[in-house]
């Protein structure tokens, strides 16, 4: 039974119908805001340190979930911040990718 399932899975995954996944196939359920709020670097205490780069998101379009502008800020080798700017109100969310090479500890504490 398991062998037959694996064969069926491999056979269907290798057919000509297989396409690369694309966000275009999954449109957002939330409509894009009519006016895009600029990034508010005062909305997040860490955002002020990266205000120039985050301010560059104001020129970028909404690119995720219908209302977010997503960008990445590199802060060294194997280190980056994922930045989400809510274009409805400008709120900035920062998520640090912690690694030993950017001063973080393996347990995620700085």
Secondary structure, DSSP 8 states (H G I E B T S, - for coil): -HHHHHHHHHHHHTSTT-----GGGS--SS---SS----BGGGSTTGGGGHHHHHGGGGS---BTTTEEEEEEEEETTEEEEEEEETTT-BEEEEEE--GGGT--TTS--
